[in-house]
Amino acid sequence: MDDSRSIFAQVAENIENDIISGALSEEGQVPSTNEFAAFYRINPATALKGVNVLVDAGILYKKRGIGMFVATGAQEKLKGARRDKFSSEYVRPLLDEAEKLGIDSTQLAQMIAKEAKNS
């Protein structure tokens, strides 16, 4: 766990990562809050708070007496949100800096392709 961010947010993000990667499948059951608490060695109330973030966002849903499940369409919803965040946090600043330096979109695309080829 990262000490600079709230633990419940990190729990929610880790669950999101598992959904995006397919480790947790849509309509599949997720571990209980007690299992998350034991795994992360945190208070069950903190684990519940992280899970509830995803319930409120419609990513997870509860079946009374059975457990917590991944909602249909959750993976695409999360990927879309992450793409939007990627665009605002990385692409927009990149474009702003390229404009300051007089780099046009063609040159920028060539630079990205070159870097991708070298990685």
C-alpha positions in Angstrom: 0.0 0.0 0.0 1.1 3.6 -0.8 1.1 5.8 2.3 0.4 8.9 0.3 -3.1 7.9 -0.7 -6.1 6.7 1.3 -6.2 2.9 1.8 -9.8 2.5 0.8 -9.1 4.3 -2.5 -6.2 1.9 -3.1 -8.4 -1.1 -2.4 -10.9 0.2 -4.9 -8.2 0.8 -7.5 -6.8 -2.7 -7.0 -10.2 -4.2 -7.5 -10.6 -2.1 -10.6 -7.3 -3.3 -11.9 -8.4 -6.9 -11.4 -11.6 -6.2 -13.3 -9.7 -4.5 -16.2 -7.2 -7.4 -16.4 -9.9 -10.0 -16.3 -8.7 -11.5 -13.1 -12.3 -10.7 -11.8 -14.8 -11.5 -14.5 -18.1 -9.7 -15.1 -20.9 -11.4 -13.2 -18.2 -13.2 -11.2 -18.1 -13.1 -7.4 -15.5 -10.9 -5.7 -13.9 -11.7 -2.4 -15.7 -10.6 0.7 -14.7 -7.4 2.6 -13.3 -9.7 5.3 -11.2 -11.5 2.7 -10.0 -8.1 1.3 -9.2 -7.0 4.9 -7.2 -10.1 5.6 -5.3 -9.9 2.3 -4.4 -6.2 2.7 -4.1 -6.5 6.5 -6.5 -3.6 7.1 -9.6 -2.9 9.1 -12.7 -4.6 7.5 -14.5 -1.2 7.6 -11.8 0.3 5.4 -12.1 -2.6 3.0 -15.9 -2.1 3.0 -15.4 1.6 2.2 -13.3 0.7 -0.8 -15.8 -1.8 -2.0 -18.7 0.7 -1.6 -16.9 3.2 -3.8 -17.3 0.6 -6.6 -20.8 -0.3 -5.6 -21.8 3.4 -5.8 -20.2 3.7 -9.2 -22.2 0.7 -10.5 -19.1 -1.5 -10.9 -20.0 -4.0 -8.2 -23.4 -5.0 -7.0 -24.5 -6.9 -3.9 -26.7 -10.0 -3.8 -28.2 -10.1 -0.4 -27.0 -13.1 1.5 -24.8 -14.3 -1.3 -22.0 -11.7 -1.8 -20.6 -9.1 -4.1 -20.4 -9.4 -7.9 -18.9 -7.6 -10.8 -21.6 -5.8 -12.9 -22.0 -6.5 -16.6 -20.2 -3.9 -18.6 -17.9 -3.0 -15.7 -14.7 -3.7 -17.6 -15.6 -1.4 -20.5 -16.9 1.3 -18.1 -13.6 1.2 -16.2 -11.5 1.2 -19.4 -13.4 4.2 -20.6 -12.9 6.1 -17.4 -9.2 5.2 -17.4 -8.9 6.4 -21.0 -10.5 9.7 -20.1 -8.1 10.1 -17.2 -5.1 9.2 -19.4 -6.1 11.8 -21.9 -6.5 14.6 -19.4 -3.5 13.7 -17.3 -1.0 12.7 -20.0 -2.2 13.6 -23.6 -3.4 17.1 -22.9 -0.2 18.2 -21.1 1.8 16.5 -23.9 -0.1 18.5 -26.5 0.3 21.7 -24.6 4.1 21.2 -24.3 4.4 20.2 -27.9 2.6 23.4 -28.9 5.0 25.5 -26.8 7.9 23.9 -28.6 6.4 24.3 -32.0 6.0 20.5 -32.6 3.1 19.8 -34.9 0.9 16.7 -34.6 2.8 14.9 -37.4 6.1 15.4 -35.8 4.7 14.4 -32.4 3.2 11.2 -33.9 6.6 10.4 -35.4 8.3 11.0 -32.1 5.9 8.7 -30.3 6.3 6.0 -32.9 10.1 6.3 -32.7 10.0 6.0 -28.9 7.5 3.0 -29.1 9.8 1.3 -31.5 12.8 1.7 -29.2 11.0 0.4 -26.1 
